[in-house]
Amino acid sequence: MARRSIGPRPSTGRWAALLLLAGASVLAPAGVAAAEPEVRNFTVLVDGKPAGAYRMTITRQGDGSVVMAAQSDVQVKVLLVTAYSYSYRGQEVWKDGLLQRFECTGKEKGKPFAVTAQAEAAGLRVRANGVEHTTRPDLWTTSCWQLPDARFRNQAIPLMGCDSGKDVAGHLQYVGAEKVAIAGRELNCAHYRVTQDVPHEVWYDDSGRLVRHEWVSSGHRTQLLLSAPPH
């Protein structure tokens, strides 16, 4: 089966979009309490069949930063044999619309990967699988977990592949307002198309948070569907 990584990375080659580590946290400044975390659970479907789950936890810290942590574990089976597997644990720390810190570990078909990124004066220093480079500080991650700054909408947008650390030239296009059914409820959502290696369809609720993500790679459709209202 062709490689189709499922984890925070709509990035290079065949792909991924599941995501990152549940339960990781960043300490708030002394005397300032962080807000209660927001948890979003997703079901992962490959060609319409359940293949795993993805959990996203969002916490606003007392210093104004926002931590997005998630985890995903996916298995695609053919005739009861595992044809593809993907696991991902990671964390993104954002402040004022800019990525401050990023880290992830995982495995794709048994092969491990690890990526870290740190904001510095010269830009975002990225180390991916032992290779290091510096990139622009205003990029968007391929987890697509929240809408980027308005200046990138209907425009070209720089991306960082979450499980590759690579720079990706993308484009974010508004498709329209749509209703998305979540656990028997209809949410008013904004539908966008993210063009990278292949087009990715993403839907965001009124808070700018991801509720649905779909793409087709190597002839296989992968979907991330929010399985219950956020809590």
mmCIF file of the C-alpha atoms, coordinates in Angstrom:
data_MODEL
# 
_entry.id   MODEL 
# 
loop_
_atom_site.group_PDB 
_atom_site.id 
_atom_site.type_symbol 
_atom_site.label_atom_id 
_atom_site.label_alt_id 
_atom_site.label_comp_id 
_atom_site.label_asym_id 
_atom_site.label_entity_id 
_atom_site.label_seq_id 
_atom_site.pdbx_PDB_ins_code 
_atom_site.Cartn_x 
_atom_site.Cartn_y 
_atom_site.Cartn_z 
_atom_site.occupancy 
_atom_site.B_iso_or_equiv 
_atom_site.pdbx_formal_charge 
_atom_site.auth_seq_id 
_atom_site.auth_comp_id 
_atom_site.auth_asym_id 
_atom_site.auth_atom_id 
_atom_site.pdbx_PDB_model_num 
ATOM 1   C CA . MET A 1 1   ? 0.000   0.000  0.000  1.00 0.00 ? 1   MET A CA 1 
ATOM 2   C CA . ALA A 1 2   ? 1.298   3.452  -0.886 1.00 0.00 ? 2   ALA A CA 1 
ATOM 3   C CA . ARG A 1 3   ? 2.495   5.601  1.993  1.00 0.00 ? 3   ARG A CA 1 
ATOM 4   C CA . ARG A 1 4   ? -0.204  7.885  3.359  1.00 0.00 ? 4   ARG A CA 1 
ATOM 5   C CA . SER A 1 5   ? 0.815   9.156  6.739  1.00 0.00 ? 5   SER A CA 1 
ATOM 6   C CA . ILE A 1 6   ? -2.019  10.220 8.962  1.00 0.00 ? 6   ILE A CA 1 
ATOM 7   C CA . GLY A 1 7   ? -0.934  12.743 11.513 1.00 0.00 ? 7   GLY A CA 1 
ATOM 8   C CA . PRO A 1 8   ? -0.357  16.432 11.765 1.00 0.00 ? 8   PRO A CA 1 
ATOM 9   C CA . ARG A 1 9   ? 1.154   16.940 8.533  1.00 0.00 ? 9   ARG A CA 1 
ATOM 10  C CA . PRO A 1 10  ? -0.618  17.634 5.351  1.00 0.00 ? 10  PRO A CA 1 
ATOM 11  C CA . SER A 1 11  ? 2.862   18.120 4.028  1.00 0.00 ? 11  SER A CA 1 
ATOM 12  C CA . THR A 1 12  ? 5.186   16.449 1.569  1.00 0.00 ? 12  THR A CA 1 
ATOM 13  C CA . GLY A 1 13  ? 4.622   13.389 -0.520 1.00 0.00 ? 13  GLY A CA 1 
ATOM 14  C CA . ARG A 1 14  ? 1.869   11.120 0.604  1.00 0.00 ? 14  ARG A CA 1 
ATOM 15  C CA . TRP A 1 15  ? 0.724   12.127 3.793  1.00 0.00 ? 15  TRP A CA 1 
ATOM 16  C CA . ALA A 1 16  ? -0.704  12.636 7.112  1.00 0.00 ? 16  ALA A CA 1 
ATOM 17  C CA . ALA A 1 17  ? -3.133  14.589 9.060  1.00 0.00 ? 17  ALA A CA 1 
ATOM 18  C CA . LEU A 1 18  ? -3.873  13.148 12.353 1.00 0.00 ? 18  LEU A CA 1 
ATOM 19  C CA . LEU A 1 19  ? -2.139  14.673 15.204 1.00 0.00 ? 19  LEU A CA 1 
ATOM 20  C CA . LEU A 1 20  ? -0.324  15.340 18.361 1.00 0.00 ? 20  LEU A CA 1 
ATOM 21  C CA . LEU A 1 21  ? -0.060  14.608 22.071 1.00 0.00 ? 21  LEU A CA 1 
ATOM 22  C CA . ALA A 1 22  ? -2.840  14.678 24.618 1.00 0.00 ? 22  ALA A CA 1 
ATOM 23  C CA . GLY A 1 23  ? -1.981  15.776 28.068 1.00 0.00 ? 23  GLY A CA 1 
ATOM 24  C CA . ALA A 1 24  ? 1.210   17.726 27.445 1.00 0.00 ? 24  ALA A CA 1 
ATOM 25  C CA . SER A 1 25  ? 1.269   21.079 29.203 1.00 0.00 ? 25  SER A CA 1 
ATOM 26  C CA . VAL A 1 26  ? 3.243   24.267 29.531 1.00 0.00 ? 26  VAL A CA 1 
ATOM 27  C CA . LEU A 1 27  ? 3.508   26.010 32.882 1.00 0.00 ? 27  LEU A CA 1 
ATOM 28  C CA . ALA A 1 28  ? 1.873   29.412 33.134 1.00 0.00 ? 28  ALA A CA 1 
ATOM 29  C CA . PRO A 1 29  ? 3.686   32.288 34.844 1.00 0.00 ? 29  PRO A CA 1 
ATOM 30  C CA . ALA A 1 30  ? 3.624   32.185 38.636 1.00 0.00 ? 30  ALA A CA 1 
ATOM 31  C CA . GLY A 1 31  ? 0.324   33.321 40.064 1.00 0.00 ? 31  GLY A CA 1 
ATOM 32  C CA . VAL A 1 32  ? -1.516  33.171 36.714 1.00 0.00 ? 32  VAL A CA 1 
ATOM 33  C CA . ALA A 1 33  ? -3.775  30.185 36.147 1.00 0.00 ? 33  ALA A CA 1 
ATOM 34  C CA . ALA A 1 34  ? -4.325  28.579 32.752 1.00 0.00 ? 34  ALA A CA 1 
ATOM 35  C CA . ALA A 1 35  ? -7.866  28.180 31.453 1.00 0.00 ? 35  ALA A CA 1 
ATOM 36  C CA . GLU A 1 36  ? -9.615  24.838 31.429 1.00 0.00 ? 36  GLU A CA 1 
ATOM 37  C CA . PRO A 1 37  ? -8.489  22.835 28.380 1.00 0.00 ? 37  PRO A CA 1 
ATOM 38  C CA . GLU A 1 38  ? -10.762 22.332 25.391 1.00 0.00 ? 38  GLU A CA 1 
ATOM 39  C CA . VAL A 1 39  ? -10.829 18.727 24.166 1.00 0.00 ? 39  VAL A CA 1 
ATOM 40  C CA . ARG A 1 40  ? -11.783 17.649 20.643 1.00 0.00 ? 40  ARG A CA 1 
ATOM 41  C CA . ASN A 1 41  ? -12.063 13.966 19.728 1.00 0.00 ? 41  ASN A CA 1 
ATOM 42  C CA . PHE A 1 42  ? -12.015 12.893 16.087 1.00 0.00 ? 42  PHE A CA 1 
ATOM 43  C CA . THR A 1 43  ? -12.777 9.647  14.303 1.00 0.00 ? 43  THR A CA 1 
ATOM 44  C CA . VAL A 1 44  ? -10.411 8.688  11.477 1.00 0.00 ? 44  VAL A CA 1 
ATOM 45  C CA . LEU A 1 45  ? -11.856 7.020  8.397  1.00 0.00 ? 45  LEU A CA 1 
ATOM 46  C CA . VAL A 1 46  ? -9.898  5.616  5.450  1.00 0.00 ? 46  VAL A CA 1 
ATOM 47  C CA . ASP A 1 47  ? -12.054 4.811  2.415  1.00 0.00 ? 47  ASP A CA 1 
ATOM 48  C CA . GLY A 1 48  ? -15.085 5.110  4.669  1.00 0.00 ? 48  GLY A CA 1 
ATOM 49  C CA . LYS A 1 49  ? -13.889 2.553  7.233  1.00 0.00 ? 49  LYS A CA 1 
ATOM 50  C CA . PRO A 1 50  ? -12.842 3.312  10.828 1.00 0.00 ? 50  PRO A CA 1 
ATOM 51  C CA . ALA A 1 51  ? -9.048  3.339  11.076 1.00 0.00 ? 51  ALA A CA 1 
ATOM 52  C CA . GLY A 1 52  ? -8.234  5.125  14.317 1.00 0.00 ? 52  GLY A CA 1 
ATOM 53  C CA . ALA A 1 53  ? -8.785  8.153  16.508 1.00 0.00 ? 53  ALA A CA 1 
ATOM 54  C CA . TYR A 1 54  ? -7.316  11.578 17.049 1.00 0.00 ? 54  TYR A CA 1 
ATOM 55  C CA . ARG A 1 55  ? -7.537  13.645 20.219 1.00 0.00 ? 55  ARG A CA 1 
ATOM 56  C CA . MET A 1 56  ? -6.752  17.346 20.291 1.00 0.00 ? 56  MET A CA 1 
ATOM 57  C CA . THR A 1 57  ? -6.394  19.321 23.538 1.00 0.00 ? 57  THR A CA 1 
ATOM 58  C CA . ILE A 1 58  ? -6.222  23.128 23.472 1.00 0.00 ? 58  ILE A CA 1 
ATOM 59  C CA . THR A 1 59  ? -5.176  25.133 26.528 1.00 0.00 ? 59  THR A CA 1 
ATOM 60  C CA . ARG A 1 60  ? -4.904  28.923 26.822 1.00 0.00 ? 60  ARG A CA 1 
ATOM 61  C CA . GLN A 1 61  ? -2.095  29.852 29.201 1.00 0.00 ? 61  GLN A CA 1 
ATOM 62  C CA . GLY A 1 62  ? -1.971  32.787 31.581 1.00 0.00 ? 62  GLY A CA 1 
ATOM 63  C CA . ASP A 1 63  ? 0.733   34.506 29.509 1.00 0.00 ? 63  ASP A CA 1 
ATOM 64  C CA . GLY A 1 64  ? -1.526  34.615 26.429 1.00 0.00 ? 64  GLY A CA 1 
ATOM 65  C CA . SER A 1 65  ? 0.037   31.630 24.684 1.00 0.00 ? 65  SER A CA 1 
ATOM 66  C CA . VAL A 1 66  ? -2.066  28.736 23.401 1.00 0.00 ? 66  VAL A CA 1 
ATOM 67  C CA . VAL A 1 67  ? -0.936  25.117 23.558 1.00 0.00 ? 67  VAL A CA 1 
ATOM 68  C CA . MET A 1 68  ? -2.358  22.598 21.101 1.00 0.00 ? 68  MET A CA 1 
ATOM 69  C CA . ALA A 1 69  ? -1.524  19.031 22.060 1.00 0.00 ? 69  ALA A CA 1 
ATOM 70  C CA . ALA A 1 70  ? -2.799  15.887 20.373 1.00 0.00 ? 70  ALA A CA 1 
ATOM 71  C CA . GLN A 1 71  ? -2.267  12.233 19.784 1.00 0.00 ? 71  GLN A CA 1 
ATOM 72  C CA . SER A 1 72  ? -3.214  9.872  16.996 1.00 0.00 ? 72  SER A CA 1 
ATOM 73  C CA . ASP A 1 73  ? -2.964  6.163  16.360 1.00 0.00 ? 73  ASP A CA 1 
ATOM 74  C CA . VAL A 1 74  ? -4.069  4.708  13.042 1.00 0.00 ? 74  VAL A CA 1 
ATOM 75  C CA . GLN A 1 75  ? -4.079  1.247  11.498 1.00 0.00 ? 75  GLN A CA 1 
ATOM 76  C CA . VAL A 1 76  ? -5.320  0.363  8.036  1.00 0.00 ? 76  VAL A CA 1 
ATOM 77  C CA . LYS A 1 77  ? -5.986  -3.344 7.594  1.00 0.00 ? 77  LYS A CA 1 
ATOM 78  C CA . VAL A 1 78  ? -6.477  -5.374 4.433  1.00 0.00 ? 78  VAL A CA 1 
ATOM 79  C CA . LEU A 1 79  ? -7.865  -8.871 4.948  1.00 0.00 ? 79  LEU A CA 1 
ATOM 80  C CA . LEU A 1 80  ? -7.084  -8.585 8.682  1.00 0.00 ? 80  LEU A CA 1 
ATOM 81  C CA . VAL A 1 81  ? -3.435  -7.749 7.943  1.00 0.00 ? 81  VAL A CA 1 
ATOM 82  C CA . THR A 1 82  ? -2.083  -4.326 8.930  1.00 0.00 ? 82  THR A CA 1 
ATOM 83  C CA . ALA A 1 83  ? -1.145  -2.660 5.662  1.00 0.00 ? 83  ALA A CA 1 
ATOM 84  C CA . TYR A 1 84  ? -0.380  0.746  7.128  1.00 0.00 ? 84  TYR A CA 1 
ATOM 85  C CA . SER A 1 85  ? 0.234   2.132  10.617 1.00 0.00 ? 85  SER A CA 1 
ATOM 86  C CA . TYR A 1 86  ? 0.864   5.620  11.939 1.00 0.00 ? 86  TYR A CA 1 
ATOM 87  C CA . SER A 1 87  ? 1.288   7.088  15.414 1.00 0.00 ? 87  SER A CA 1 
ATOM 88  C CA . TYR A 1 88  ? 1.950   10.687 16.395 1.00 0.00 ? 88  TYR A CA 1 
ATOM 89  C CA . ARG A 1 89  ? 2.535   12.581 19.626 1.00 0.00 ? 89  ARG A CA 1 
ATOM 90  C CA . GLY A 1 90  ? 3.259   16.281 19.500 1.00 0.00 ? 90  GLY A CA 1 
ATOM 91  C CA . GLN A 1 91  ? 2.685   19.769 20.783 1.00 0.00 ? 91  GLN A CA 1 
ATOM 92  C CA . GLU A 1 92  ? 2.401   23.263 19.281 1.00 0.00 ? 92  GLU A CA 1 
ATOM 93  C CA . VAL A 1 93  ? 2.777   26.456 21.343 1.00 0.00 ? 93  VAL A CA 1 
ATOM 94  C CA . TRP A 1 94  ? 1.446   29.659 19.756 1.00 0.00 ? 94  TRP A CA 1 
ATOM 95  C CA . LYS A 1 95  ? 1.413   33.301 20.846 1.00 0.00 ? 95  LYS A CA 1 
ATOM 96  C CA . ASP A 1 96  ? 0.158   36.351 18.972 1.00 0.00 ? 96  ASP A CA 1 
ATOM 97  C CA . GLY A 1 97  ? -0.429  34.208 15.891 1.00 0.00 ? 97  GLY A CA 1 
ATOM 98  C CA . LEU A 1 98  ? 3.158   32.917 15.721 1.00 0.00 ? 98  LEU A CA 1 
ATOM 99  C CA . LEU A 1 99  ? 4.505   29.450 16.447 1.00 0.00 ? 99  LEU A CA 1 
ATOM 100 C CA . GLN A 1 100 ? 6.793   29.642 19.488 1.00 0.00 ? 100 GLN A CA 1 
ATOM 101 C CA . ARG A 1 101 ? 7.683   26.007 19.967 1.00 0.00 ? 101 ARG A CA 1 
ATOM 102 C CA . PHE A 1 102 ? 6.912   22.684 18.346 1.00 0.00 ? 102 PHE A CA 1 
ATOM 103 C CA . GLU A 1 103 ? 7.862   19.096 19.084 1.00 0.00 ? 103 GLU A CA 1 
ATOM 104 C CA . CYS A 1 104 ? 6.673   15.703 17.938 1.00 0.00 ? 104 CYS A CA 1 
ATOM 105 C CA . THR A 1 105 ? 7.627   12.056 17.812 1.00 0.00 ? 105 THR A CA 1 
ATOM 106 C CA . GLY A 1 106 ? 5.974   9.160  16.046 1.00 0.00 ? 106 GLY A CA 1 
ATOM 107 C CA . LYS A 1 107 ? 6.252   6.208  13.730 1.00 0.00 ? 107 LYS A CA 1 
ATOM 108 C CA . GLU A 1 108 ? 5.038   5.558  10.209 1.00 0.00 ? 108 GLU A CA 1 
ATOM 109 C CA . LYS A 1 109 ? 4.968   1.905  9.184  1.00 0.00 ? 109 LYS A CA 1 
ATOM 110 C CA . GLY A 1 110 ? 7.403   1.243  12.022 1.00 0.00 ? 110 GLY A CA 1 
ATOM 111 C CA . LYS A 1 111 ? 9.875   3.955  10.975 1.00 0.00 ? 111 LYS A CA 1 
ATOM 112 C CA . PRO A 1 112 ? 10.389  6.590  13.706 1.00 0.00 ? 112 PRO A CA 1 
ATOM 113 C CA . PHE A 1 113 ? 10.463  10.349 13.171 1.00 0.00 ? 113 PHE A CA 1 
ATOM 114 C CA . ALA A 1 114 ? 11.074  13.340 15.437 1.00 0.00 ? 114 ALA A CA 1 
ATOM 115 C CA . VAL A 1 115 ? 10.746  17.083 14.801 1.00 0.00 ? 115 VAL A CA 1 
ATOM 116 C CA . THR A 1 116 ? 11.373  20.114 17.009 1.00 0.00 ? 116 THR A CA 1 
ATOM 117 C CA . ALA A 1 117 ? 11.115  23.831 16.282 1.00 0.00 ? 117 ALA A CA 1 
ATOM 118 C CA . GLN A 1 118 ? 11.959  26.877 18.389 1.00 0.00 ? 118 GLN A CA 1 
ATOM 119 C CA . ALA A 1 119 ? 11.336  30.562 17.704 1.00 0.00 ? 119 ALA A CA 1 
ATOM 120 C CA . GLU A 1 120 ? 14.542  32.601 17.738 1.00 0.00 ? 120 GLU A CA 1 
ATOM 121 C CA . ALA A 1 121 ? 15.595  36.084 16.666 1.00 0.00 ? 121 ALA A CA 1 
ATOM 122 C CA . ALA A 1 122 ? 16.720  34.839 13.236 1.00 0.00 ? 122 ALA A CA 1 
ATOM 123 C CA . GLY A 1 123 ? 13.523  32.875 12.577 1.00 0.00 ? 123 GLY A CA 1 
ATOM 124 C CA . LEU A 1 124 ? 12.136  29.467 13.437 1.00 0.00 ? 124 LEU A CA 1 
ATOM 125 C CA . ARG A 1 125 ? 14.910  26.922 14.028 1.00 0.00 ? 125 ARG A CA 1 
ATOM 126 C CA . VAL A 1 126 ? 13.708  23.476 12.917 1.00 0.00 ? 126 VAL A CA 1 
ATOM 127 C CA . ARG A 1 127 ? 15.405  20.167 13.584 1.00 0.00 ? 127 ARG A CA 1 
ATOM 128 C CA . ALA A 1 128 ? 13.858  17.211 11.764 1.00 0.00 ? 128 ALA A CA 1 
ATOM 129 C CA . ASN A 1 129 ? 15.222  13.697 12.009 1.00 0.00 ? 129 ASN A CA 1 
ATOM 130 C CA . GLY A 1 130 ? 18.711  14.985 12.747 1.00 0.00 ? 130 GLY A CA 1 
ATOM 131 C CA . VAL A 1 131 ? 18.775  17.717 10.060 1.00 0.00 ? 131 VAL A CA 1 
ATOM 132 C CA . GLU A 1 132 ? 18.532  21.386 11.089 1.00 0.00 ? 132 GLU A CA 1 
ATOM 133 C CA . HIS A 1 133 ? 17.505  24.546 9.211  1.00 0.00 ? 133 HIS A CA 1 
ATOM 134 C CA . THR A 1 134 ? 16.048  27.990 9.928  1.00 0.00 ? 134 THR A CA 1 
ATOM 135 C CA . THR A 1 135 ? 12.813  29.098 8.299  1.00 0.00 ? 135 THR A CA 1 
ATOM 136 C CA . ARG A 1 136 ? 10.416  32.052 8.390  1.00 0.00 ? 136 ARG A CA 1 
ATOM 137 C CA . PRO A 1 137 ? 8.654   32.706 11.711 1.00 0.00 ? 137 PRO A CA 1 
ATOM 138 C CA . ASP A 1 138 ? 5.131   33.289 10.367 1.00 0.00 ? 138 ASP A CA 1 
ATOM 139 C CA . LEU A 1 139 ? 4.431   29.848 8.912  1.00 0.00 ? 139 LEU A CA 1 
ATOM 140 C CA . TRP A 1 140 ? 1.353   27.658 9.481  1.00 0.00 ? 140 TRP A CA 1 
ATOM 141 C CA . THR A 1 141 ? 1.667   24.019 10.504 1.00 0.00 ? 141 THR A CA 1 
ATOM 142 C CA . THR A 1 142 ? 0.121   21.292 8.384  1.00 0.00 ? 142 THR A CA 1 
ATOM 143 C CA . SER A 1 143 ? -1.963  20.137 11.349 1.00 0.00 ? 143 SER A CA 1 
ATOM 144 C CA . CYS A 1 144 ? -4.353  22.906 10.198 1.00 0.00 ? 144 CYS A CA 1 
ATOM 145 C CA . TRP A 1 145 ? -5.894  22.827 13.696 1.00 0.00 ? 145 TRP A CA 1 
ATOM 146 C CA . GLN A 1 146 ? -6.855  26.502 13.659 1.00 0.00 ? 146 GLN A CA 1 
ATOM 147 C CA . LEU A 1 147 ? -7.340  29.156 11.010 1.00 0.00 ? 147 LEU A CA 1 
ATOM 148 C CA . PRO A 1 148 ? -4.218  31.244 10.396 1.00 0.00 ? 148 PRO A CA 1 
ATOM 149 C CA . ASP A 1 149 ? -4.080  35.020 10.447 1.00 0.00 ? 149 ASP A CA 1 
ATOM 150 C CA . ALA A 1 150 ? -6.583  36.643 8.063  1.00 0.00 ? 150 ALA A CA 1 
ATOM 151 C CA . ARG A 1 151 ? -3.792  37.973 5.825  1.00 0.00 ? 151 ARG A CA 1 
ATOM 152 C CA . PHE A 1 152 ? -3.054  34.403 4.697  1.00 0.00 ? 152 PHE A CA 1 
ATOM 153 C CA . ARG A 1 153 ? -6.623  33.565 3.676  1.00 0.00 ? 153 ARG A CA 1 
ATOM 154 C CA . ASN A 1 154 ? -7.202  33.381 -0.077 1.00 0.00 ? 154 ASN A CA 1 
ATOM 155 C CA . GLN A 1 155 ? -3.444  33.728 -0.422 1.00 0.00 ? 155 GLN A CA 1 
ATOM 156 C CA . ALA A 1 156 ? -0.272  31.707 -0.660 1.00 0.00 ? 156 ALA A CA 1 
ATOM 157 C CA . ILE A 1 157 ? 0.739   30.464 2.776  1.00 0.00 ? 157 ILE A CA 1 
ATOM 158 C CA . PRO A 1 158 ? 4.033   29.018 4.051  1.00 0.00 ? 158 PRO A CA 1 
ATOM 159 C CA . LEU A 1 159 ? 3.656   25.654 5.804  1.00 0.00 ? 159 LEU A CA 1 
ATOM 160 C CA . MET A 1 160 ? 5.802   23.386 7.939  1.00 0.00 ? 160 MET A CA 1 
ATOM 161 C CA . GLY A 1 161 ? 5.241   19.653 7.612  1.00 0.00 ? 161 GLY A CA 1 
ATOM 162 C CA . CYS A 1 162 ? 4.474   18.467 11.125 1.00 0.00 ? 162 CYS A CA 1 
ATOM 163 C CA . ASP A 1 163 ? 6.134   15.085 10.876 1.00 0.00 ? 163 ASP A CA 1 
ATOM 164 C CA . SER A 1 164 ? 8.780   16.034 8.327  1.00 0.00 ? 164 SER A CA 1 
ATOM 165 C CA . GLY A 1 165 ? 9.793   19.560 9.395  1.00 0.00 ? 165 GLY A CA 1 
ATOM 166 C CA . LYS A 1 166 ? 9.998   20.526 5.727  1.00 0.00 ? 166 LYS A CA 1 
ATOM 167 C CA . ASP A 1 167 ? 8.976   23.883 4.264  1.00 0.00 ? 167 ASP A CA 1 
ATOM 168 C CA . VAL A 1 168 ? 5.894   23.498 2.087  1.00 0.00 ? 168 VAL A CA 1 
ATOM 169 C CA . ALA A 1 169 ? 4.471   26.111 -0.296 1.00 0.00 ? 169 ALA A CA 1 
ATOM 170 C CA . GLY A 1 170 ? 0.712   26.123 0.207  1.00 0.00 ? 170 GLY A CA 1 
ATOM 171 C CA . HIS A 1 171 ? -2.384  28.100 -0.715 1.00 0.00 ? 171 HIS A CA 1 
ATOM 172 C CA . LEU A 1 172 ? -5.458  28.680 1.464  1.00 0.00 ? 172 LEU A CA 1 
ATOM 173 C CA . GLN A 1 173 ? -8.751  29.317 -0.371 1.00 0.00 ? 173 GLN A CA 1 
ATOM 174 C CA . TYR A 1 174 ? -12.147 30.067 1.170  1.00 0.00 ? 174 TYR A CA 1 
ATOM 175 C CA . VAL A 1 175 ? -14.817 27.797 -0.338 1.00 0.00 ? 175 VAL A CA 1 
ATOM 176 C CA . GLY A 1 176 ? -17.931 28.934 1.521  1.00 0.00 ? 176 GLY A CA 1 
ATOM 177 C CA . ALA A 1 177 ? -20.154 28.733 4.599  1.00 0.00 ? 177 ALA A CA 1 
ATOM 178 C CA . GLU A 1 178 ? -21.564 25.261 5.263  1.00 0.00 ? 178 GLU A CA 1 
ATOM 179 C CA . LYS A 1 179 ? -23.313 23.294 7.992  1.00 0.00 ? 179 LYS A CA 1 
ATOM 180 C CA . VAL A 1 180 ? -21.504 20.252 9.385  1.00 0.00 ? 180 VAL A CA 1 
ATOM 181 C CA . ALA A 1 181 ? -23.331 17.574 11.385 1.00 0.00 ? 181 ALA A CA 1 
ATOM 182 C CA . ILE A 1 182 ? -21.583 16.688 14.665 1.00 0.00 ? 182 ILE A CA 1 
ATOM 183 C CA . ALA A 1 183 ? -23.216 14.101 16.956 1.00 0.00 ? 183 ALA A CA 1 
ATOM 184 C CA . GLY A 1 184 ? -26.693 15.020 15.764 1.00 0.00 ? 184 GLY A CA 1 
ATOM 185 C CA . ARG A 1 185 ? -26.059 18.763 15.893 1.00 0.00 ? 185 ARG A CA 1 
ATOM 186 C CA . GLU A 1 186 ? -25.411 21.084 12.961 1.00 0.00 ? 186 GLU A CA 1 
ATOM 187 C CA . LEU A 1 187 ? -22.563 23.555 13.340 1.00 0.00 ? 187 LEU A CA 1 
ATOM 188 C CA . ASN A 1 188 ? -22.114 26.626 11.163 1.00 0.00 ? 188 ASN A CA 1 
ATOM 189 C CA . CYS A 1 189 ? -18.675 26.192 9.613  1.00 0.00 ? 189 CYS A CA 1 
ATOM 190 C CA . ALA A 1 190 ? -16.319 27.855 7.165  1.00 0.00 ? 190 ALA A CA 1 
ATOM 191 C CA . HIS A 1 191 ? -15.018 25.538 4.453  1.00 0.00 ? 191 HIS A CA 1 
ATOM 192 C CA . TYR A 1 192 ? -11.471 26.151 3.157  1.00 0.00 ? 192 TYR A CA 1 
ATOM 193 C CA . ARG A 1 193 ? -9.250  24.337 0.675  1.00 0.00 ? 193 ARG A CA 1 
ATOM 194 C CA . VAL A 1 194 ? -5.547  23.984 1.472  1.00 0.00 ? 194 VAL A CA 1 
ATOM 195 C CA . THR A 1 195 ? -3.465  23.208 -1.588 1.00 0.00 ? 195 THR A CA 1 
ATOM 196 C CA . GLN A 1 196 ? -0.171  21.414 -0.884 1.00 0.00 ? 196 GLN A CA 1 
ATOM 197 C CA . ASP A 1 197 ? 0.919   18.132 -2.447 1.00 0.00 ? 197 ASP A CA 1 
ATOM 198 C CA . VAL A 1 198 ? -2.789  17.339 -2.891 1.00 0.00 ? 198 VAL A CA 1 
ATOM 199 C CA . PRO A 1 199 ? -5.853  19.480 -2.040 1.00 0.00 ? 199 PRO A CA 1 
ATOM 200 C CA . HIS A 1 200 ? -7.062  19.192 1.544  1.00 0.00 ? 200 HIS A CA 1 
ATOM 201 C CA . GLU A 1 201 ? -10.610 20.194 2.475  1.00 0.00 ? 201 GLU A CA 1 
ATOM 202 C CA . VAL A 1 202 ? -10.911 21.675 5.982  1.00 0.00 ? 202 VAL A CA 1 
ATOM 203 C CA . TRP A 1 203 ? -13.884 23.005 7.948  1.00 0.00 ? 203 TRP A CA 1 
ATOM 204 C CA . TYR A 1 204 ? -13.698 25.377 10.947 1.00 0.00 ? 204 TYR A CA 1 
ATOM 205 C CA . ASP A 1 205 ? -16.343 26.375 13.482 1.00 0.00 ? 205 ASP A CA 1 
ATOM 206 C CA . ASP A 1 206 ? -17.120 29.879 14.743 1.00 0.00 ? 206 ASP A CA 1 
ATOM 207 C CA . SER A 1 207 ? -14.063 29.778 17.014 1.00 0.00 ? 207 SER A CA 1 
ATOM 208 C CA . GLY A 1 208 ? -11.754 29.031 14.077 1.00 0.00 ? 208 GLY A CA 1 
ATOM 209 C CA . ARG A 1 209 ? -11.107 25.484 15.311 1.00 0.00 ? 209 ARG A CA 1 
ATOM 210 C CA . LEU A 1 210 ? -10.934 22.416 13.080 1.00 0.00 ? 210 LEU A CA 1 
ATOM 211 C CA . VAL A 1 211 ? -14.029 20.176 12.952 1.00 0.00 ? 211 VAL A CA 1 
ATOM 212 C CA . ARG A 1 212 ? -13.437 18.201 9.758  1.00 0.00 ? 212 ARG A CA 1 
ATOM 213 C CA . HIS A 1 213 ? -10.517 17.424 7.425  1.00 0.00 ? 213 HIS A CA 1 
ATOM 214 C CA . GLU A 1 214 ? -10.553 15.381 4.215  1.00 0.00 ? 214 GLU A CA 1 
ATOM 215 C CA . TRP A 1 215 ? -8.111  14.531 1.440  1.00 0.00 ? 215 TRP A CA 1 
ATOM 216 C CA . VAL A 1 216 ? -7.402  11.878 -1.191 1.00 0.00 ? 216 VAL A CA 1 
ATOM 217 C CA . SER A 1 217 ? -3.909  10.467 -1.674 1.00 0.00 ? 217 SER A CA 1 
ATOM 218 C CA . SER A 1 218 ? -2.861  7.498  -3.817 1.00 0.00 ? 218 SER A CA 1 
ATOM 219 C CA . GLY A 1 219 ? -6.521  6.859  -4.533 1.00 0.00 ? 219 GLY A CA 1 
ATOM 220 C CA . HIS A 1 220 ? -7.515  6.574  -0.849 1.00 0.00 ? 220 HIS A CA 1 
ATOM 221 C CA . ARG A 1 221 ? -9.820  9.044  0.933  1.00 0.00 ? 221 ARG A CA 1 
ATOM 222 C CA . THR A 1 222 ? -8.915  9.941  4.515  1.00 0.00 ? 222 THR A CA 1 
ATOM 223 C CA . GLN A 1 223 ? -11.303 11.822 6.789  1.00 0.00 ? 223 GLN A CA 1 
ATOM 224 C CA . LEU A 1 224 ? -10.991 13.311 10.257 1.00 0.00 ? 224 LEU A CA 1 
ATOM 225 C CA . LEU A 1 225 ? -14.476 13.863 11.692 1.00 0.00 ? 225 LEU A CA 1 
ATOM 226 C CA . LEU A 1 226 ? -15.188 15.536 15.008 1.00 0.00 ? 226 LEU A CA 1 
ATOM 227 C CA . SER A 1 227 ? -17.097 12.854 16.891 1.00 0.00 ? 227 SER A CA 1 
ATOM 228 C CA . ALA A 1 228 ? -18.675 15.008 19.612 1.00 0.00 ? 228 ALA A CA 1 
ATOM 229 C CA . PRO A 1 229 ? -19.126 18.706 20.401 1.00 0.00 ? 229 PRO A CA 1 
ATOM 230 C CA . PRO A 1 230 ? -16.016 20.261 22.016 1.00 0.00 ? 230 PRO A CA 1 
ATOM 231 C CA . HIS A 1 231 ? -15.861 20.108 25.810 1.00 0.00 ? 231 HIS A CA 1 
# 
